[in-house]
Amino acid sequence: MAAHTAPLDLSYSDDDRGEGSSSGTPSHHFSRLLGSVLGSPFLTTSDLPTEDRSTQQLDGDDLETIDGALSAVPRGFTVTRPSSPSPSFRTETYSIVNWENNDVFGDGRPSMSDAAPSCSIRFRPLSSRGLYAASAYLPSSASTPYNTVRFGSPSPIKPSRSMGLLPKIWDALRESSPTKRGKRRFDNISATLWNELDIDGIIDYANLPPLDGEEGELIDDEACFIDVRAVTGVDIIALVPEEVALHVLSCLDLSSTVACLSVSKKWRRLALDNSLWRDLFRARNIDGWAIDPRRIIAQTPASLLAMSHSGQWNRGLPAQLELDWRDLYMSRAILEKRWAGTAIVGSSEDKENAAVFEPTSRKMYGHTDSVYCLEFDSSKIITGSRDRTIKVWSLKTGKCLATFSGHNGSVLCLKFDKDWELDPANALSEEEFGGEGHNLWRKGFMVSGSSDSSVCVWDMYACPVENEDGTVDLAVTAVVRRILRGHMLGVLDIRIDDRWIISCSKDALIRVWDRKTLELNCTFSGHEGPVNAVGLQGNRVASASGDGKMMLWDISTGERVRIFEGHDRGLACIEFKDDTIVSGSNDFKIKVWNANTGECVRTLAGHDNLVRALSFDPRSGRLVSGSYDRTVKVWDLKTGRMVREFKGCHNSHIFDVNFDATRIVSTSHDQKICILDFADGLNASLFA
């Protein structure tokens, strides 16, 4: 290349630091060197200053040969291009230049002078068929500076121990290539290569053009290739102990756990482990997913009877890992879709025949007048009627198990301890039962209110018995322990917990009774109309009245805490759980309240008549309402959206409604008890 004798100033100017030059003349930057037209960091004539070089005095010892000729350029002002980069063992295209050993191939190639280096060779992939091009720089006397030879992809070969340095390097590159084995390989470089390249004599490297990255040479990492489809790494899950692997998988969510089923047989076996699915199920407890462990010993009537006669009736609960948690999870997931109305019956592709799942409906008859109230658990339903009786029904068969009479008026409300017959702590002693077989009987607790202004406290008793057809049911009986008197008019609603019995009446009073002593603890007054419903949480009582107001009371202080106003007409029902109060009114609306602040969080409109009954689960956010418009509606409290509506349950006013994880039970003026079962065909007997 041409050169100038003027010195070159490579120091940074003010412009290099982002400031303007005071002299007004541009300075020479490194950026111009790196961005020269040749693409390599060496000096060009355009980068040199335009000073008069005739006055420069040069020492002959400082002269440097440029492009094979002696030119007047100081050696200190020349820039040497850096050597080519070393080949990467993670690439298939690479350059190897300037090796010194003249017999590295060991295959009888033509000898070369010690003063001249060996030939530079490059291999470049030409196509996906495995062809390669080998390029070598030839002497200037040749018709072209390099020739190209193509090689096919032969069958895999084994490395030879007698090969020289370059074939060994190639074997190392070939074996470490991330591409699929057996592809893009070619035979050992041998003497045939040199014959095809037509190389005779020594190559003049002094006249070879520089490497500039424009003709296929590997400059930096521009030609690196990594096959992203290559499978690398180690299956850690398969190598660690199973206890550790299960702990790692227990941190995954449902979709990730399902994906693990398709990884390998090892992963599938681990992903099907019962403990993983138990943890997945427990993670949904915040959504209301729960099981009642007491129901494990009574999943079928036959096992219930067998356990009672074998003495296992009082045995402790079995280990939870004895349950099939994956089946429970799948059943509960399907159940949730049925509640939400997203479960499809039939093929989803057949749109004409596909339909949203509808729960099976079953009706029970026995009362001779309106059925005002109900409560149910996993095995039985207890109802109160205008016919002054209380009836116990089998939830599985619909059979009436027992009928009790104790009130002189309509039974307007009742509450009992659910599934008392499954708790070993409720087993009767020999003295209480009065004979052998006492451990088969369990004692429960129930309270009922009537239009005769009385509150009856009942002792309930249950025992498994075998029917004539071989099925097993409960034998149930009850005895009035005590009658609580204090109200002057009909008792409209009742609530109980471990400490208190709360009753409200048409006399506009709320009375609090001690459950253990059955003595009156305190009385709340303040409503101007009949108190139609009450709710109980801890020491707080919420009351709803026909005067259109709702009040919050504190049992410990006996004082009124807050008044809620928002409904346009009188209130008919109320539910109080956690810090949420839900009320239904004669204005056809449902309102959701924050018990701590008194704020109305949401208003639900959809019924066409008085909202008579409410039941909700704060964990799942599911609310069920019954109305005088003869419909049962399911709501999502979190969004305020009506999810499902059932119109064919009753032919008259609905008085009460209740639900659990699998069913809705309602009563009506038409004397019927209606059951809507969402768990048809599912293993849902343990769901609470």
CORFEN-V211059 format. One record per run of one state. SS is the DSSP state (A for helix, B for strand, O for the rest). FROM is the first residue (numbers start at 1). LEN is the number of residues. Records with the same first field share a line. If there is no record, write none. Layout:
SS->FROM-LEN ; FROM-LEN
This chain:
O->1-13 ; 18-12 ; 35-10 ; 48-12 ; 67-2 ; 78-16 ; 97-24 ; 126-6 ; 138-8 ; 152-13 ; 177-14 ; 198-7 ; 208-28 ; 240-2 ; 250-4 ; 261-4 ; 272-2 ; 283-2 ; 288-3 ; 292-1 ; 299-2 ; 311-1 ; 315-5 ; 323-2 ; 341-3 ; 346-9 ; 357-3 ; 365-6 ; 377-3 ; 386-3 ; 395-5 ; 406-5 ; 417-3 ; 423-1 ; 428-2 ; 434-4 ; 441-1 ; 451-3 ; 467-5 ; 486-5 ; 497-3 ; 506-3 ; 515-5 ; 526-5 ; 538-2 ; 546-3 ; 555-4 ; 566-5 ; 578-2 ; 586-3 ; 595-5 ; 606-5 ; 618-4 ; 628-4 ; 637-4 ; 647-7 ; 660-3 ; 669-4 ; 678-9 ; 688-1
A->14-4 ; 30-5 ; 45-3 ; 60-3 ; 75-3 ; 165-12 ; 191-7 ; 205-3 ; 236-4 ; 242-8 ; 254-7 ; 265-7 ; 274-9 ; 285-3 ; 293-6 ; 301-10 ; 312-3 ; 320-3 ; 325-16 ; 420-3 ; 424-3 ; 430-4 ; 438-3
B->63-4 ; 69-6 ; 94-3 ; 121-5 ; 132-6 ; 146-6 ; 291-1 ; 344-2 ; 355-2 ; 360-5 ; 371-6 ; 380-6 ; 389-6 ; 400-6 ; 411-6 ; 427-1 ; 442-9 ; 454-13 ; 472-14 ; 491-6 ; 500-6 ; 509-6 ; 520-6 ; 531-7 ; 540-6 ; 549-6 ; 559-7 ; 571-7 ; 580-6 ; 589-6 ; 600-6 ; 611-7 ; 622-6 ; 632-5 ; 641-6 ; 654-6 ; 663-6 ; 673-5 ; 687-1
